[in-house]
Amino acid sequence: MKQPKTENQSSSQQIPDEWFKPIKKDREKAENVVRPSLSYWHDAWRRLVRNKLAMSGLIFLIFLSLMAIFGPVFSPHSASDINLPNQNQPPSTTHFFGTDELGRDVFTRTWYGARISLFVGLAAALIDFFIGVIYGGVAGYKGRRTDSIMMRIIEILYGLPYLLVVILLLVVMGPSLTTIIIALTVTGWIGMARIVRGQVLQIKNYEFIVASQSFGAKTSRIIRKNLLPNTMGPIIVQMTLTVPTAIFAEAFLSFLGLGIQAPHASWGVMANDALSTILSGHWWRLFFPAFFISFTMFAFNVLGDGLQDALDPRLRK
């Protein structure tokens, strides 16, 4: 036996489907407009991608890193083999960047020099990161007397002539890759420590920090879990600016004869060797190491500026 239709059922069956089409279209438009909220890092990456100059620097650094790893593979020539009949050959299909006064391939030596420069820059940045973050985080979080004593130590170290300390250590310990890294990081972490301390002083009185303290969390855990994640933006920017400083310092020291020693290849060593022959018309020997030193520093600097704009919360829209 069929039940009688109610008033709501009869009215819904009488409404044609065409009436619902405008409503469906409006709902689809609304769904296209509404987007899920972006996280801090996702939004920072989106704004970094829109910075064409910073992305150009990032692409160049990726290319440089790949060529430093795989570049010598594309060359049949060794970086240290001496071939006097081929000395001072201009760039050609056989030697892409020419040869030096000993007949060594400049193309292969350039990428070996890139390995050393990038390794020194990244190693110095990482050491500055660990020392500076720990030192600055403790000083900013503890405050008062601890902060005062730790900052007086930083002021004493900051007053020492940076280049004089580096040269003195290289003279005492002897020129080597390890000595260069140690010399660059003796006082290189001071800038990182100051930045971290300033950031920690700003956020250590926030509610979530006070809540962690009230629950009895240890200082090391609060710094590691609460303070550092909220200061990573300025830390990353500082690291990108530390790398080119270390690369230029290594090239400068190698140029003076206090850095990497022959027969190892370094951009500074190559520039020093080419300086005496620049008047002889062998321009390629100085051009390529100088070009990569300049553009590597430029790429890191524009990338650091782009990261600073992308990671600044005040610029978020």
VEXDREN-2710 file (C-alpha; in Angstrom, 1 decimal):
% VEXDREN-2710
k/r/px/py/pz
1/MET/0.0/0.0/0.0
2/LYS/1.5/3.4/-1.1
3/GLN/1.9/6.1/1.4
4/PRO/0.5/9.5/0.5
5/LYS/3.2/12.1/-0.5
6/THR/3.9/14.8/1.9
7/GLU/3.8/18.5/0.9
8/ASN/7.6/18.8/0.9
9/GLN/8.1/15.8/-1.3
10/SER/5.6/17.0/-3.8
11/SER/7.0/20.5/-4.0
12/SER/10.6/19.3/-4.5
13/GLN/9.6/17.1/-7.3
14/GLN/7.9/20.0/-9.1
15/ILE/11.0/22.2/-9.1
16/PRO/13.0/21.8/-12.3
17/ASP/16.7/21.0/-12.3
18/GLU/17.5/24.1/-14.4
19/TRP/16.7/26.3/-11.4
20/PHE/19.7/24.8/-9.5
21/LYS/22.3/25.4/-12.2
22/PRO/23.0/29.1/-11.2
23/ILE/23.4/28.0/-7.6
24/LYS/25.9/25.2/-8.6
25/LYS/27.9/27.7/-10.8
26/ASP/28.1/30.2/-7.9
27/ARG/29.3/27.4/-5.6
28/GLU/32.0/26.3/-8.0
29/LYS/33.2/29.9/-8.4
30/ALA/33.3/30.2/-4.6
31/GLU/35.3/27.0/-4.3
32/ASN/37.8/28.3/-6.9
33/VAL/38.2/31.5/-5.0
34/VAL/38.7/29.9/-1.6
35/ARG/42.1/28.4/-1.2
36/PRO/43.6/26.6/1.8
37/SER/45.8/28.8/4.0
38/LEU/49.5/28.7/3.2
39/SER/52.1/27.8/5.8
40/TYR/54.8/30.3/6.7
41/TRP/57.5/28.4/4.7
42/HIS/55.2/27.8/1.8
43/ASP/54.3/31.4/1.6
44/ALA/57.9/32.4/1.9
45/TRP/58.9/30.1/-1.0
46/ARG/56.0/31.5/-3.1
47/ARG/57.3/35.1/-2.6
48/LEU/60.9/34.0/-3.2
49/VAL/59.9/32.5/-6.5
50/ARG/58.4/35.8/-7.6
51/ASN/61.8/37.5/-6.9
52/LYS/63.5/37.0/-10.3
53/LEU/66.9/38.3/-9.3
54/ALA/67.0/36.0/-6.2
55/MET/65.9/33.0/-8.3
56/SER/68.5/33.8/-10.9
57/GLY/71.1/33.7/-8.1
58/LEU/69.7/30.4/-6.9
59/ILE/69.8/28.9/-10.4
60/PHE/73.4/30.0/-10.8
61/LEU/74.4/28.4/-7.5
62/ILE/72.7/25.2/-8.4
63/PHE/74.5/25.2/-11.7
64/LEU/77.8/25.9/-10.0
65/SER/77.3/23.1/-7.4
66/LEU/76.5/20.6/-10.2
67/MET/79.5/21.6/-12.2
68/ALA/81.8/21.5/-9.2
69/ILE/80.7/17.9/-8.7
70/PHE/80.4/16.7/-12.3
71/GLY/82.4/19.3/-14.2
72/PRO/85.8/17.5/-14.2
73/VAL/84.0/14.4/-15.6
74/PHE/83.2/16.2/-18.8
75/SER/86.9/17.1/-19.3
76/PRO/89.5/14.4/-20.4
77/HIS/92.3/16.6/-18.9
78/SER/93.7/16.4/-15.4
79/ALA/93.8/19.4/-13.1
80/SER/97.5/18.8/-12.2
81/ASP/99.1/17.0/-15.1
82/ILE/101.8/19.2/-16.7
83/ASN/102.0/19.5/-20.5
84/LEU/104.5/22.1/-21.5
85/PRO/103.9/22.0/-25.3
86/ASN/100.3/23.1/-24.6
87/GLN/101.1/26.0/-22.3
88/ASN/99.1/29.2/-22.5
89/GLN/96.7/27.9/-25.2
90/PRO/93.6/30.1/-25.7
91/PRO/90.0/28.7/-25.2
92/SER/89.2/26.1/-27.8
93/THR/87.1/22.9/-28.3
94/THR/90.0/21.0/-26.8
95/HIS/90.5/23.2/-23.8
96/PHE/87.3/25.0/-23.1
97/PHE/88.9/27.7/-20.8
98/GLY/92.4/27.4/-22.3
99/THR/95.5/26.3/-20.5
100/ASP/98.0/27.9/-18.0
101/GLU/101.8/28.3/-18.1
102/LEU/102.3/24.6/-17.3
103/GLY/99.8/23.4/-19.9
104/ARG/97.2/22.5/-17.3
105/ASP/93.6/22.7/-18.3
106/VAL/91.9/25.8/-16.9
107/PHE/88.4/24.3/-17.3
108/THR/89.2/21.4/-15.0
109/ARG/91.1/23.5/-12.5
110/THR/88.2/26.0/-12.3
111/TRP/85.7/23.3/-11.2
112/TYR/88.2/21.9/-8.7
113/GLY/88.6/25.4/-7.4
114/ALA/84.8/25.6/-7.1
115/ARG/84.8/22.5/-4.9
116/ILE/87.3/24.1/-2.5
117/SER/85.5/27.5/-2.5
118/LEU/82.1/26.0/-1.9
119/PHE/83.4/23.6/0.7
120/VAL/85.1/26.4/2.7
121/GLY/82.1/28.6/2.4
122/LEU/79.6/26.0/3.6
123/ALA/81.9/24.7/6.3
124/ALA/82.4/28.2/7.7
125/ALA/78.7/28.9/7.6
126/LEU/77.8/25.7/9.4
127/ILE/80.4/26.2/12.1
128/ASP/79.2/29.8/12.6
129/PHE/75.6/28.5/12.7
130/PHE/76.3/26.0/15.5
131/ILE/78.5/28.2/17.7
132/GLY/76.5/31.4/17.1
133/VAL/73.1/29.8/17.7
134/ILE/74.1/28.2/20.9
135/TYR/76.0/31.2/22.2
136/GLY/73.4/33.8/21.2
137/GLY/70.5/31.6/22.3
138/VAL/71.9/31.1/25.8
139/ALA/72.8/34.7/26.2
140/GLY/69.5/36.0/25.0
141/TYR/67.4/33.5/27.0
142/LYS/69.3/33.7/30.3
143/GLY/69.6/37.5/30.2
144/ARG/70.8/39.7/33.1
145/ARG/74.3/38.8/34.4
146/THR/74.9/35.9/32.1
147/ASP/74.0/38.0/29.0
148/SER/76.2/40.8/30.2
149/ILE/79.3/38.6/30.6
150/MET/78.7/36.8/27.3
151/MET/78.3/40.0/25.4
152/ARG/81.4/41.5/26.9
153/ILE/83.3/38.5/25.6
154/ILE/81.8/39.1/22.1
155/GLU/82.8/42.8/22.2
156/ILE/86.4/41.8/23.1
157/LEU/86.6/39.3/20.2
158/TYR/84.9/41.8/17.8
159/GLY/87.6/44.4/18.6
160/LEU/90.3/42.1/17.3
161/PRO/91.3/42.8/13.7
162/TYR/89.7/40.0/11.7
163/LEU/92.3/39.8/8.9
164/LEU/95.2/40.0/11.4
165/VAL/93.8/37.1/13.4
166/VAL/93.3/35.0/10.3
167/ILE/96.8/35.7/8.9
168/LEU/98.4/35.0/12.3
169/LEU/96.7/31.7/12.7
170/LEU/97.7/30.7/9.1
171/VAL/101.3/31.6/9.8
172/VAL/101.4/29.7/13.1
173/MET/99.5/26.6/12.1
174/GLY/100.6/26.5/8.5
175/PRO/98.5/27.0/5.3
176/SER/96.0/24.3/4.7
177/LEU/92.3/23.8/4.1
178/THR/91.7/22.9/7.7
179/THR/93.6/25.9/8.9
180/ILE/91.6/28.3/6.7
181/ILE/88.3/27.0/8.0
182/ILE/89.5/27.3/11.6
183/ALA/90.9/30.8/11.0
184/LEU/87.6/32.0/9.3
185/THR/85.5/30.7/12.2
186/VAL/87.5/32.0/15.2
187/THR/85.6/35.2/15.1
188/GLY/83.2/34.6/12.3
189/TRP/80.4/33.4/14.5
190/ILE/80.0/36.7/16.3
191/GLY/77.5/38.1/13.8
192/MET/75.3/35.0/14.0
193/ALA/75.4/35.1/17.8
194/ARG/74.3/38.8/17.9
195/ILE/71.4/38.1/15.5
196/VAL/70.2/35.1/17.4
197/ARG/70.5/36.9/20.7
198/GLY/68.4/39.8/19.4
199/GLN/65.7/37.5/18.1
200/VAL/65.6/35.5/21.4
201/LEU/65.2/38.7/23.4
202/GLN/62.2/39.6/21.4
203/ILE/60.3/36.3/21.7
204/LYS/61.4/34.9/25.0
205/ASN/58.5/36.6/26.8
206/TYR/55.8/35.3/24.5
207/GLU/53.0/33.3/25.9
208/PHE/54.1/29.9/24.6
209/ILE/57.6/30.4/26.1
210/VAL/56.1/31.3/29.5
211/ALA/53.8/28.3/29.2
212/SER/56.8/26.0/28.6
213/GLN/58.6/27.5/31.5
214/SER/55.6/27.0/33.8
215/PHE/55.5/23.3/32.9
216/GLY/59.1/22.9/34.0
217/ALA/60.7/22.5/30.5
218/LYS/64.5/22.6/30.6
219/THR/66.4/25.6/29.0
220/SER/67.9/23.4/26.3
221/ARG/64.5/22.1/25.3
222/ILE/62.9/25.6/25.2
223/ILE/65.8/26.9/23.1
224/ARG/65.7/23.9/20.7
225/LYS/61.9/23.4/20.4
226/ASN/60.5/26.9/20.9
227/LEU/63.0/29.6/20.3
228/LEU/65.1/28.3/17.4
229/PRO/62.1/27.5/15.1
230/ASN/60.9/31.0/15.4
231/THR/64.3/32.5/14.6
232/MET/65.2/30.4/11.6
233/GLY/64.3/33.2/9.1
234/PRO/67.1/35.6/10.1
235/ILE/69.5/32.7/10.7
236/ILE/69.1/31.4/7.2
237/VAL/69.6/34.9/5.8
238/GLN/72.7/35.3/7.8
239/MET/74.1/31.9/6.6
240/THR/73.6/32.9/3.0
241/LEU/75.6/36.1/3.6
242/THR/78.3/34.2/5.5
243/VAL/79.1/31.8/2.6
244/PRO/80.3/34.5/0.1
245/THR/82.3/36.2/2.8
246/ALA/84.2/33.0/3.5
247/ILE/84.6/32.3/-0.2
248/PHE/86.1/35.7/-0.8
249/ALA/88.4/35.3/2.3
250/GLU/89.7/32.0/1.0
251/ALA/90.3/33.3/-2.4
252/PHE/92.1/36.4/-1.0
253/LEU/94.3/34.3/1.3
254/SER/95.1/31.9/-1.5
255/PHE/95.9/34.9/-3.7
256/LEU/98.4/36.1/-1.0
257/GLY/99.9/32.6/-0.8
258/LEU/98.5/31.9/2.7
259/GLY/95.7/29.6/1.6
260/ILE/95.6/26.6/-0.7
261/GLN/99.0/25.6/-1.9
262/ALA/100.1/24.2/-5.3
263/PRO/99.4/21.8/-7.0
264/HIS/95.9/22.0/-5.6
265/ALA/93.5/24.2/-7.6
266/SER/91.8/27.2/-6.1
267/TRP/90.3/30.4/-7.6
268/GLY/92.7/32.5/-5.6
269/VAL/95.7/30.5/-6.6
270/MET/94.7/30.6/-10.2
271/ALA/94.2/34.4/-10.1
272/ASN/97.6/34.8/-8.4
273/ASP/99.3/32.7/-11.1
274/ALA/97.6/34.6/-13.9
275/LEU/98.3/38.1/-12.6
276/SER/101.9/38.0/-13.8
277/THR/100.9/37.1/-17.3
278/ILE/97.9/39.4/-17.8
279/LEU/100.1/41.9/-19.8
280/SER/101.1/39.0/-22.1
281/GLY/97.6/38.7/-23.5
282/HIS/96.6/35.6/-21.7
283/TRP/93.4/37.1/-20.5
284/TRP/91.5/33.8/-20.0
285/ARG/93.7/32.7/-17.1
286/LEU/92.5/35.6/-14.9
287/PHE/89.1/36.0/-16.4
288/PHE/87.5/32.7/-15.5
289/PRO/88.5/32.5/-11.8
290/ALA/87.7/36.2/-11.3
291/PHE/84.4/35.7/-13.1
292/PHE/83.3/32.8/-10.9
293/ILE/84.5/34.5/-7.7
294/SER/82.5/37.7/-8.5
295/PHE/79.3/35.9/-9.7
296/THR/79.3/33.5/-6.8
297/MET/79.4/36.3/-4.3
298/PHE/76.8/38.2/-6.3
299/ALA/74.5/35.2/-6.4
300/PHE/74.7/34.5/-2.7
301/ASN/74.1/38.2/-1.9
302/VAL/71.0/38.5/-4.1
303/LEU/69.7/35.2/-2.8
304/GLY/70.2/36.5/0.8
305/ASP/68.4/39.7/0.0
306/GLY/65.5/37.7/-1.5
307/LEU/65.3/35.4/1.4
308/GLN/65.3/38.3/3.8
309/ASP/62.3/39.8/1.9
310/ALA/60.5/36.4/1.7
311/LEU/61.0/35.4/5.3
312/ASP/60.1/38.8/6.8
313/PRO/56.7/38.3/8.5
314/ARG/55.9/42.0/8.2
315/LEU/55.9/41.7/4.4
316/ARG/53.3/38.9/4.3
317/LYS/50.1/39.7/2.5
END
